[in-house]
Structure formats: structure tokens, C-alpha cells
Amino acid sequence: MKIKLNNKETDVFAGEKLIEAARRNGIEIPALCYATGFQHQASCMVCVVKNCETGQMIPACATIVEEGMSIDSESEEVKDLRRQSLELLLSDHIAVCRPPCDIQNCSLRKLAIEYRAKWNRFPRYSAIKETQPQHVKGNLWFDVAKCIRCGLCVYNSKDGFTFKDRGFGMQVVLPEESVGNVEERLWEICPTQALYLEPCLEPRFLQDLQD
């Protein structure tokens, strides 16, 4: 089965997601709400690509390859939309990294720098910035101020984490009776270190996103 990726004919597998087909062929498509082998919903829209036949922008993490489709993942138009998605996510993320935060493992920060996204482009609208990290279990902690509501912990915690409220007020919460259903390894797929294990690294600032 073949498709065109950035004008290059590419072999793909039937039923394969576009993001995995691209990565398998050496084309990196970024994503924050997607992790291989885990349940997810297309929420961050950082993985957008362009369907050249329809002109539509589509999420690569939720699109199944189809014979003959033509996909653009590298144009400035695509990159600009990814940048906007990142800037929207940054507007609801704590402005200054605070401990504990392993900067090197923060996918949001890495992509923001790569795409030159500005953390202060959009008005900050979240009302949950002054909260303190919450102890989940064992060495696992949750900092809601760093959460971008990608849903990975919700969809993969066996009814542990859940969404509360809607719209701008929506946030991820952990009902006390559900703590036992949370697996500590979830911190490995959290894109912003909102879920983390102690001990941690020293805090740093996001000054490089303001330049």
C-alpha cells in the first residue's frame, strides 16, 4: 500500500495511523496527546498535517492511511498551525517552570522552542495556576498547573484520573477513591511533567520562549 508523504511515494501498512507510518519512514510528526501503544484522543492538534487532495488540515494521530492519499507534513502552512496550537497550550500552562520539573523531558518546552512558539501570545485564561502539587501514590505526584489536558493519564489510568467541568474550566482531577487505579508508569507519557516522580531536577525558567 502506498501514499505520498511530502511528494515522496511511501510504503505504508493498511490500518496504520498516519503518524506511525510517517515516523516509520523517518518523517517526524510531533504530538503531545499521543504515545505509541496507549489510548488517546486527538486533543493537542500539534500533529496536524495537510491532506493535499482536499486541502484539509487533519490530525495525524487519528487518521488511518488510505491508498493513494497525498500528505504534506513539512510546509510553512502546516508548521504555522502547529505553532498556533502550541501557543494556545502554553497560554494555559504555568508561565515559569517550578520544581519539580525535568526540563529535558518536557515535550511541550522542546516543541515550543523548535517551532518558536511564544508562551505569552494569547491571554492567559486558566484559573488553576496557584494550586500546589498533589500527592497521588508512592513517589508519584501531580501538578495541575503544568497539565495541558491531553488526556493520556485519563484514558490510560483504569478510571483513575478524570476530567472535571467543561470549556476553559475543564481540568484533570483524581478522585480519592480512584488512587489505587493509577499506575506510576503514567509519568513516562506525560508531555509536560505534570505527572512526575520524586526526586527531581532543579527548576529553570522559560525565558528562551519570550525572546
N, C-alpha and C positions, 0 to 999 in steps of 0.2 A: 504494500500500500504506500502511495506516495503523495506528498503535499509539497507546496513551495514555501520555504521559510526564507524570508529576505531575498527573494528571487532565485533561490537555490533549491533544486529538486532534492527532497529529503525523504528517506525511508522511515516510515512510522508503523506502529502496530495498531490493528483495529481495536477500538475501545480504549485506546491510550489517551490520557489527558494531554492537552497541548503543551502545558508547562513541562511535563515529564519528557515528552517527545523532543522538545527543544533542548532541554538540558542533556539528554542522552546523546544529542548530536552536537554538543559543545556550544550551544547558544544559551547563555544565562538569562533567564527571565526572573526578576526579583519578585518576592512575595513576603508578606508579613503574616497573613492569616492562613498560610498553607505550610504543612510539613508532611513529607512523604510517609505514607503508611498510617496517617492519623485522620480522623474525621474532621471535616471543616465545612465552612460556608464562605462563599466569596464576599468578603466584607471590606477588606482594606483597599481594593482596587489599585494596588500598586503593580499588579501583574498584567495590566491592560496591554493588549496588542490590537492591531488593526486587521480586520478582515478586508482584504483588498478588493474582493468581489462585491461586497455590499457597502463598504465604506464605514461599517460599524466598528466601534471600539468594544472589545469583548474581554472578559477575564480569562486568562489562560489557564487558571487553576480549576475552572469549572466548565471548560469547553472540551468536548471529545473531538478528536481529529476525524475529518471526513475526507474521503478520496478526492484529490484534485483541489482542495482548498488552498488559497494563497494568503499567507500571513506576513505582516510586517511587524517586527519587534524592535527595530532599531532607529526609526526615523525620528526627527526632531518633534514631530507632532505627537508621537507616542511618548517620547521622553518628557514632553511638557505636561501631558496629562498625568504621568506618574509623579512628576514634581508637585503638581497641584494636590494630588492625593496625599502625598507625604506632608505637605504644608497644612492640610486640614487635620491630619492625625497629630501633627506637632502642636496645633492650636489647642488640643485637648490633652496634652501631655505636660507634665511638670516642666517648667522652663529651665530649672537648674538641677542637674543630676545631684542626688544626695545619697549618702551611704544608706544601705549597701548597694553598690552598683558596679558591676563588672563591665566597664565601658567597652572592652574589646569584644564582648559577646552581645552587645546591643545592636540588633539588626536595624532598628529604626534610625539610630545615630549614623551607622555606616552608610545606609542608603541616603539619608538626608545630606550627608557630606558629598557622596558620589554624584547626586543629582542637583547639588547646590540649592537645596530647599531652605527657605527661611522660616525659622520657628515662630517669628512674630508677624508673618504676613497677614494672617487673619486674626480678628479679635478673639481673645481667649474667652471661652464661654462655659467651661466646666465649673461646677460648684463644689467639687470634691477634692480640691487641691491641698487643703490643710489637714487632711487625715493623717493618722500615724499608721505605719505598717502593722499588719495583723498577723499574729502567730497562727499558723494553720495546724501543723503537727510536726513532731520531731524537730528537724532542722529547717523545715520549710516555712517561709514567710510570704506574705502577700502585701504589696504596696499598691493600693488602688490608684494613687496619684500618677503612677507610671503606666497604668493599664490603658491600652488603646481599644479595648473591647473587640479584639479579633475573634474571640470565641473559642480558641483552641482548648483552653482549660475547661470551658463549659461543655463542649462536645465530647471531651475525652476523659472526664473525671467521674464517670459512672454515677451521675446525678449528684455530684458534689457541688461544684460551683454552678451558679445560675445567673441569669440576667434579671435585674430589677428595674422597674419603671420603663419608660419609652422615650424616644427622641433624645434631646440634649441631656436629659436627666438620667438616661439609662446607664447603669454601671454593673459590674460583676460583683457578686456577693457570695459569701459562703455561709449557708445556714449552719448553726452549731451542730444540729443533729446529723449533718452530712459529712462532717470532718473525716470520719472513718472511710469514706468512699474516695478520698483524694489520694492519688499516687504521687509520691515525692518526685518521680522522674518527670512530671509535667513541667518542672522548671527548665528542662532541657529544650523545650519547644517554645517557651515564652519569648517573643521577639523583643521585649523591652526590659527584661529583668524585673518585671512586676512580681513575678514568682521567682524566689531565689532561695538559695541555701546559705546558711552561715557556715564558716566565716566568709568575709567579702573583701574586695579591694577598696582602696581609698577613693573618695569622691572626686570628681572632676567637673568642670563647668562646660557648658555648651557654647562657649564664646565663639568657636570657629563656625557656628551656624549663623552668627549675626553679622559676620564680615561680608 
